Amino acid sequence: MKKWLLFIALCLTACSRDNSIDMTMDEAVRLFPDYTDITVPYNIAPLNFSVSPEQGEVRFAVLEVDGESWQVEASDGQIAFPVKKWREWMGRAKGKTVKVTVVCRKEGQNVAYRPYSLSVAEEPIDRYVAYRLIEPGYEVWNQMGIYQRDLESFEQTPIIENKITENNCVNCHSFCNRNPEQYVFHMRASLGGTVLKEGDGLEFLDTKTKQTLSSFTYPYWHPSGRFIAFSINKTTQGFHPTQRVEVYDMASDVIVYDVKNRTVLASPLTGSVQSFETFPSFSSDGKRLYFCSAPAKEMPDSIPELRYNLCSISFDAESGTLGNRVDTLFYADREGRSFSFPRVSPDGRFLMGTVSAYGTFPIWHKDADLCLIDLNEKKEVSLARLNSPDTESYHAWSSNGRWVVFSSRRLDGLYTRLFFAYVSDSGEAGKPFLLPLSHVSENAACMKSFNIPEFVTGEVKNESRTIRKLAERGAIGVSVK
């Protein structure tokens, strides 16, 4: 018996790792994902990572804050932090800076690379983010769904998958004040219509009328929850010599839908044949409606000259009426740029949008960048830290205004992934970081793009079967006021 115990002890000793440090190098460690020197919310899921093979085989990482340390050994080629202990550790580190030292086995030695920092913000991030998962090209659209991710873990669950609705297109989801029980999205082609969810109620709407160009398209809720601004677009797409596809409008207007009365509020100022109006967005107090507008041109021949400016018009929620004057806030066309996707911060101070060289749909434009406008100072604030040489497009603010999520193709130029960043009350953005992965191989394994990220404060109930039954019964019509 003693010999057997001695044998086991020798085996354990031989198999145990040497966690000593043989040498230190004043060289930055190269991680994937790149989580070095970032600001993170204390309630984010573990930031698991691998190390560039040129720097050796990752062995362990040491986290330090306020004299306490936590050593985590590598497994399966990555550092994977246990979720429960990570939560405890991040809770203690709230408002502080964590120093992280990564040690790799290289040329027979344990090499410690220069430590990096994690600044742990006191402001939390909304627990969920919703997005559509779609193919990165234009060929396949009948395999998709709208999903939600718990940002405090790695759990992804479906809100709706189109396999239950005859593989139609599901798109343009939007939540009122990030409320998981108040949202809207469209279904196109088979079982087509607009799904409207309010508390326990579900409606399925036919939003095409004789007086409007098309069915409702891009939505944005009024903070009261009574109104939803929509664009109505005659959209088409075509091949392009330098990118996969170009999406453009033949015509477009902006309207406001009265949820209570099922009526459409239209104005010639947001629905002129002389202009293309699109991408509506209400101010945080609901008193202004922002949208993008460009002079109407012959399509598709004039696509390279099509540039949208940022405009706004007043809105009176009491009477449900739009104002009598359109103001142009940002003349992007004067700088050879085109503006899209306006989104106002919860405190009403900043408006974030996407700018590109031309056009109305920048998700295929490699030059597309995020843009931030200080609405108080009427000036642009630099977002150089958020942008990359590749596409940045859809984006959203967290409920406390300290975090943004945005989609970017920066990793490989093909697949759109979700990135997060801290934004200070003065509009200064921190270094962005990739959506946390339970295993770093998940990034390569995911063969779909993340589309239209939206923060949600709670879990969205999957009501796919109820939605299917409503669609089979037929949609409810709407009328123009």
N, C-alpha and C positions, 0 to 999 in steps of 0.2 A: 504493500500500500504506500509506504514512504517513497519507494522508487517511482511509483506512478505519479505521485504528487510532485516529486522533483522534476520528472519529465515534463509535466504540464507547466511548471514554473519556468523551466528553460525555454520551452516553446513560446510562452508569452513574452519572455524577455527578448528573444530573438526577433519576434514579430512586431514588438512595440516600436513606435517611431521615435527618432531622436529629435526632440523639440528644442534642442539648444541652437544658438545662433553662432555660426562660425565667423561670419564677417558681415559688415554693413556696407551698403553702397549708397552714395549720394546720387541716386538715379530714381526718377519717378517710376512707379509701378504702372504697368499698362493693363488695365482691367477691361473685361467685357461682361456686362455693360460698363460704361465709364461712369463710375459712381465717386470719382475722386473730387474732393473740394467742392461739394454741393451743399445746398440748404435743403433739408428734408422735413416733412411733418413728423411729429413724434408717433403718430398712429399709422404710419405707412407699413406695408408688409416688409419682411426681411429683404434686404438688398443683396441677394446672392450674386456671386460673380466668379469668373475664371480669370486666369492670368495669361498674357501672351506667351506662347510656347518658347519664344526666344529668351525669355527671362527665367526659364526653368520650370520645374514641376511644382505647383503650389503645394505647400505643406500645411501651413497654418496661418491664422491672422490673430492679432492681439488688439483688442479695443481698450482704450483707456479714457477715463473721465474722472475728475476729482479724486485722484489717487487710487481709484478702483480699476481693475483690469479684468478682461474676459478673453480667454484664449479659445479659439474655435479651430478644430482640425479639419483639413480638407477631406472630401470624400467624392469619389467619382469625378475627379478633375476639377472640382469647384469648392468654394467656401459656401456652405449652406447653413444659415443660422437657424437654430430651432425656434419655431414661431413663438412659443410661450415665453421663453427666456428673452427673446428679442423684444417682445412687448414690454416686459419688465424693465429691461435695460434702457429702452428708449424713453420710457416713462420717467426714469431717474435722470436721464440726460436732457430732458426738456429745457429749452432755453440755454443750453450749454454747447460746447464744442467737443466732439469725440475725436480722439487721435487714433488712427488705424495704421498698424504696421503689418505688412504682408511679408511672409517668409517663404522662399522657394528653394527647392533642391536643384542646384546647378553645379555641374562639374564636381560632384562628390561633396559639396559643401552646402550648408544651410545659409542662404543669403537673405538678409533683411534689407528691403528697399526703403527708400525715403518715405516716412509716414505721410499720409494724407489726412484731411479733416472732413468730418461730417458735422455741419452746423444744424442742430436740432431746434427747429422753430417752436415757439410756444403755441402758435396757431395750428389747429388741426386741419386736415383736409377732409372734404365730404367723403363719406364712407364708400359710396358707389360711383362708378362711371359707366354710362351706357354708350354703346357704339354698334354700328353695323359691321359685320364681317362679310366682305365681298371678294371676288376674284380681282386681281390687279389689272386685268385687261378689260377690253370691251366685248369680248366674244361670249363670255358666260355670265349670265345674270340670274339664272334660275336656281342657283344653289347659294342661298344667303339666309341671314337671320339678323335680328337685333338682340344683342346680348348685354348682360351687366356683369361687371367685375367688382368683387368686394376688395377694396384697396387695402384693407387690414389683413387680408389673407390672399390666397391665390385662386379662390373659387370663382369660376365663371359659370353663369347659368343663363338659359335663354329667356328672353322676354317674349319673342315669337320667332319661330323658324318657318320658312315658307314651304317646307315639305308638308305642313298640315293645311296649307291654303293653295294647293295645286301648283306649287312651285312658281307662284307669281312674284312680282317685284315688291318688296317691302322697303320703304324709304322715308326719309325726312322726318324722323322722330324728333319731338320737342316736348320738354317738360315745363310746366308752369312753376316758376320759382323753385325748380329742382325737386318738385313734389312727386314722389313715386306713384301717387294716386290721381294725378291730373296730367294727362299727356295726350298727344296726338301723333298719328303717323298715317302714311298712305299705303294702299295696296293698289298695284297697277295690273293691267291685263286681266286675267281670269279672277273672278270675285273682286273686281276693282271697286274702290271706294276709300273714304277717309275714316279711320277709327278715332273716335273721340272718347276719352276716358275721364270721368269726373267722380271721384269717390267710389260709391258702389254702382254708379251708372255707366253704361257703355252705349254709344251710338255709332251707327255706321251710315255715313253720309255720301250722297251723290252731289259733288260740288260743282259740276258743270252746269252753267245756265246759258240761256240764249244771249244774254247781255255781256258775258265775259269771254275772254279769249280761250280759256281752257279750264280744266279742273284746278283746284288749289295746288300750289307747289311748295315753296320754301316758307315754313311757318315761324312765328315768334309770338309768345304769349304776352298779353298785357299783364302787369303785376296783379291786377284785381282778379284775374281769372275769368272775367266775363268776355273779353275780346281776344281774338287771335289775328295778328297781321299775317297775310299771305302774299306772296307774289303769284301771279298767274302767267305762265310762260309757254310760248310755242317753241319748244326746244328741239334741236336736232344735233347730230354729230357727224363728223366726217374724218377721213384719214388726213394725216398731216405729215409733211416731209421730215420734220425733226423731232416729233413726239408721237406717242401711240395714237392719240385721237384728239380732235378739237371739238369741244362742246360749245354750242352757241345758241342764242335766241333769235328767232325770226321776228318776234314781238314779245313784249312783256309789260305788265302793269302791276301795281301794288293796290291791294284792297284790305279792308278790315272786316272780319267776320264776327258778328254778334252771336255768341254762343247761346245766350238765353232765348233770343227771338228767332234764331236760325236765319238771319238776314245778312246780306252783304252790303257793307258801306263802301261806296265808291266815290272818287273825286276826280275831276278832270286834271287836277294838279299832280296826281299820282298815276294817271292812266291816259296819258297823252299819246296820240299816234306819232307825234314828232319826237318822242323820246322812248328809250327802253328803261323801265324802272324794275328793280328787282332787289332781293335780299333785305326785307324789312326787319327792323329791330326796334323795340320800344326802349325808351329811357327807363332808368331804374324807378323813377317816380311816376312813370306812365303818362307824362304830360307832353312828350314829344315822340314822334315816330321817325326813326332814321331809315334811310334806304339809299340804294345806289342808282345813279341815273347817268345815261349816256345819250347823246343825240342819235336818233334812229338812222341807220345806214342800210344799204343794200347788202344782204347776206347771201352767200358767204364771202363774196369778193372783197368786202371791206373789213374783214375780221382784224387784220393787222393795225387798222386805224381806230378800232373800237376801244374807247377808254371811258371808264365810269368814274364819276365823282361821288363824294359822300354828301348827301343832302338830308334835310330834316323838315318836318312840318309839325305844327302843334296838333295836339289831340285832346279833346274834352271828353273824359269818360262819363261825365254826368249826362251829357246830351248825346254821346256817341257820334261826335262829328269831328271831321278834320278841319284844320285851319284854312285860311285863304291866301297863304303865301308860303312858298318853298324857299328855304335858305340853303345855300351851298357852303358847307363847313370846310371842305378839303378839296381843293382843285388838283386832284391827282394828275389830270391830263396835262396840266401846265408843266409837269415834271416828267412827262413821258411815261406815266404809270396809270394803272387802272385799279380801282378800289373794289373790294368785295368783302362779304361776311362781317359786317359791323356788329360788335358785341360790347355793351356798356358794362363797366364794373358796378358791383352792387352799391357802392357809395356815390355813383354818378359822376365821378371825377374823370375817369379814363374811358376811352373807346378804343378797342383793339380791332384791327381788320387785317386783311391780306392784300398786298399790293403786288402786281406783276406788270409786265411790259404792255399788255393789252388783254382785251377779252373779259369774259364774265365767269369763266370757270377755271380757276388757276391750279386745280389739283394736278394737272398734267404739265404745268409750266415749271421748269427747273429754276427759273429766276424768281419764283414766288416767295415772298418773305412776309413775316408778320410786321405790323406797323402799329404804333401806339400814339394816340392823340390825347393830350391833356385838354379836356373840355373847358377847364377854368381859364387856362392860359392861352388857349387857342393855338397850340403849337405841338409839333411832333416830338416825341421822346424816343431816344435811341433804344432799339431792341436788338442791338448787334449780338448780344450774348445768346439770344434765343435762335437766331437765324443761322443757316448753313448754306453751303453751295448748292444744295438740292432743295426740293419743294417743301415749303411749310404752308399749310392751308387752314383747315377747320380748327376752331379753338373755342374754349369756353372758360368762364370764371367760376371759381368756387363760391359758395354762399357767403364766406367772410371776406372775399376779395383778395386774399393773400396768395392764392394758388391759381395757376392756369394750366389747362391741359390743351395740347395741340397735336395735330397730326403732321408727320414729317417722313420724307423718303431718304433721310440722310444716311441711313445705314448701308443701303445697297442700290439706291436709285430706282427701285422697282416696287417694293412693298412699303405701304404706309404703316408706320408704327406710332404708338402714343408716347408722348413725352410730357413731363410735368416740370414746372418751375415756380419758384417763389417770386412774388412781386411785392416790393415794399410799398408803404403808403405814399411815397414820392414817385412811384412808377419805375423804380430801378429793378430790373429783372436779374435773377440769379442764374447760374448755370443749369441748363435743363438736364433731366435724367429720365431714362427709359422706364416704362412700366415694369415693375418688379417681376422676375421670373422665378418659378419654383426650381427650375433647372435651366441653365443657360442654353441648352440645346433646343428649348422650346421655340426660340426665335427663328431658327432655321427650319424647324418642323412646321411652323405655322405658314401655310401657303395661301393665306388670305390677307387683305389689307383692312386696317381699322379705319372706319369711316364715320364722320360726324360724332366726335366724342362730346358727351354732355354729363356734367356732374348731377348726381341724384343723392338726396339725403338719406334715403332708405331703400330697402329692397323692393323691387317692382314685382308684383304678382303676375305669374304667367297665366293669361286668360285666353290662350290660343284657341281652345275648343269653343268657347263662347263666341269669340270673334268669328270663327268659321261659321257657326250657326247663324249669326246675324247677317253675314255676307250672303249666305244661301237664301235667306228670306228676302233680301233686296235692300237697297240703300234708301235713306230718307232724303228727299230733295231740299234744297235751300233756295231762297229767293233774294232778289236784289231790291234794296230799299229805295 
